[in-house]
Amino acid sequence: MIEDEECNESNPSGSEMDSNDVYDNASVTDKSSFTSKDGLKLPTGIRISSKKIQMVPPTVTIKKEDRSNIFIRRNIFIPKGSRCCKIHTSNGYLLREDFFKLTAYKDDYRIFNVNYIVNTMQKLRKMVNSNKNVDFDDPLSLSDIEYKNLTDFTRTQHDRVLSYIPVSALKTSINRSPRCVIACLLMKLRLGASNSVLASMLGIDNKRKVTDIMHSTSATLVKYFVPHYLGLAHINREEIIKNHTSSIATRLLTENRNPCILVLDGTYLYIQ
């Protein structure tokens, strides 16, 4: 991954950051004292180039969450407004493999103000307290293999399902982000675990909430996702001819014409 040169604090590309994300950008060369009137001097790796580096477009601003996680987990400091190539991200967040491949450009001391230190400690506390549960919202908590083992879906497939669901369609709470509730349903289908076990794994208060999640998520998927892949309305005639008609069927049934071939079997039709 390549970071751009440090941006000015007024740069709109860093507008997602809050006011507590302010710090002294100057490197500290005097290491004799670890305190100053501006804050606390801490040794840290700096991931920023001293000169402009050409990046592969398009580029995106590194999110605040990624910068915080990298600082907490790797002791690598990425200044606000830094950018990277989009190919290293998924849904705006750094890919897990790129997160752990990231190396410091140099080691130095920096001054962090009190607000920054307090916020970092709060994030660290939250991270430690949530480690006992499976966390699908944290892109770094699960490897790709673990993700696949738990849900039978890859991250890309999970993201694709989420892309069909409107933000307001699923209720969001501390334990019920759209990603988490869909993962809960997938884990139920994949593992066949009881609702009590799923509640313990995902940090949900009780199994009744898991039942509610199953019902609401299933209904949402049936409404927004299933119609794109099931039923006569999800596909048109041209696509059937182009992508779902074999050459053998064309020769046997159409005399080398190019019609739409439908094979209907009434065995499993619902009849009441």
N, C-alpha and C positions, 0 to 999 in steps of 0.2 A: 504494500500500500504506500502511496505517496501523499504527503501532506503539503498543502500550499503554504506560502509564507504567511507569517502571523498577520491576522487581520486587525483593523482598527476596531475599537469597541463600538463605534457608531455604525459599523457595517450592518446592513439589514439582513444579511445572510445569517447572522447570529441572533435573530430576533426571537428565537424560541427560548433563549436563555432568560433566567430571571435576574432580578437586581442583586441577588445574593451571590451571583456568579462573578463578582468583581475581584480582582487581585492585582498585585503589583507585577507587571510583566518583566521588569528589569531583573537580569541575573545578578546574584549576590556573589561577589568575589571575596568579601571579608567573612571568613568562616570562623572567626574567633568568638563570635557571639551568635546565639541562636534566637535571640529576641531583639525586637526593635519596636519603635513607637507605632509602626504600621502593621505589625503582626508577628508571625513566627517564621523563622528561617528553617526550611526543611530540605534535606538532600533528596533529590528526585531525578529520574531520567526525563529528558526533554525530547519529545518527538516533534521536531519542527526544523525545517531546513533554514540555513542562513541566507539562502538565495532562492530566487524563483526556479521552480522545476516544472518542466512541461508535463502535464498530466493527460491521460487518455480521456477525452470527453465522452459522455457528459460527466460532470462532477457534482457532488452533493456536499452540503455542510454536515460535518460529523455531529450527531445528536448529543445533547447534554447527557443523556443516560449513558451513552457509550463512553463519553469522556470521563464521567464519574466512575464507571465500572473499571475502566483501564487504570485510572489513578489508584483506586482501592485495591484491585486485584494484582496489578502489575507494577505499581509505583512508577508509572509513566504518565507524564503530564502533557496533555494536548490543549493548547490555548483555544479559547473561544473563537469561533469563526473559521477554524481550520477546515480544509476540504479534502476529499479523497475521491478517487475514481468510483463511479457508480457500480462498476462490476464487482466491487468488494462489499456491496451491501445487498440486503434483502428487506424490502418494505422500509427502507430508510435506515436500517440498523446494520452495523458491521457483521459480516459473516463470522461464525464462530472460529473457523480455521484462521481467518485473517486477524481476528482479535488476538489469538495466542501466538501468531507469527510476528506480530508487531514488535519492533525493537526500538530502543532509545537512540536518538541521533547523537546525544551527548548527555553526560551527567553533570549536574550543577546544583546550586542552592537557589531556592526561590522563596520569596516572601508571600505567605498566605494570610489574609486577614481573618479576623475572628469569625465572621459570618461564614466564610468558606469552610473553615475548620469545623464549626458546629454542624453545618449542613452535611459535611462529609461523614462525621461521626454518626449522625442520624441515619444516613444511608447505609453505613456499615452495620449499625444495630439492626436495621430492618432486614438486611441481607442475612445476617447471622440467625435471626429469629425465624426466617422463612426457609432455612435450609432443611428443616425436618420434613418438609412437604415437597411433593413433585410440583415444580413451578414451570408451566408452559409459557408464561408471559415473559420470563427472563430468557432471552435467546442464548445465554451462555450456560444455563443450568443443566441442559441435557445435550448429550452428543447426538449425532445423526442416527447412530445405531440404537441408542436408548429410546429416541423418539419413535423409531420404527418398531422396536420391540413392544412398546407400550400401546401404540395406536394402530400399527400396521400401515400408517401413512408416513410419507416423508414430509419434511417441513414445506417443501414446494407444493405438495398436494394439499396439505392443510391450508396453506395460504390461498390456494386456488378456491377451495370451498368457502373460505372467509370472504373472498372477493365478491361472491354472489349475495352475501347477507348484508342488508342495510344496517348502519350503525344503531339505529333505533329499534331494530327488530328483536334484539335480545337484551334483556335487563342486565345492566352492569352494576356490580357491587364489588366489594373487596375480594370476594371469592368467586365472582361470576363475570369475569371478562368474557367476551365472545369467544376468544381463542380457548379459554379454559373450559367453557361449557361444552364446546364441540369436542374437545379432547376427552372430556369426561364420558360423553356418549360413545366415542370411538373406543375408549378403554373398556367400556361395558361390552361392546360388541366383540372386541378383540380378545379380552381376557376372561369374560364371563364372571367377573368378580361380583360379590354381593355389594349392595349399596353401602353397607357399613364399612366394608374394606375400602371402597372408593372414597368415602368420606374421610377416612383416616389418611389415605394417600395424598389427597388433594387439599387437606386442611379445611374441610367443610364441617360445620358444627354437628350435623346429624344426618342420618340416612334419609329423612323426609325431604330435606333440601335437595339431596341427590335425585330423589324421585321427581321433584318439581323440575329440576334441571333437565332430566330425561324427557319429560313430557313437552316442555316448552321448546327445547332444542329440536326434538323430532318434528314438532309442528312447524317450526321455522324452516327447517330444511325441506320439508315437503312443500312448503309454500314458495320458497325462493330458489332452492337449488335443484330439486328433483325435476321440475318442468323443463330444465335445460337439457336433460339427458334421458327423459322417459316420456312416452306418448307421441302421438302423431304430430303434434304441434312443434316438437323440438327439432325437427329436421325437415328439409324441403326435398322436393323431387330430384333436383339437380345433384344434390349432395349424395342421395342414395345411389343414383346412377354412377357418379364419379368415384365414390369411395367405398361403396358397400355392395357392388355387383361384380361377381367374379367373371372371368372370361369364359369359363366352362358353362356357367348358367346362361350367359349370353348366347353361346353357340347352340346349346341344347334347347332353349326355350323361346328364343326370339328370332331365329333365322338370321342372325347377325345384324338385326336391327338394334336400336338402342333405347328400349323402353324401360320403365321402372318396374322391377320385379318384386312382388310381395308374396311371401309364403306364409299363409295363415293356418294356425293350428288351434282348434277350439278346445283342446284337452284341459287347459288351465283357465279358461274363461270363467269368470264369476257369474253364476246363474242363480237367481233367487225366485 
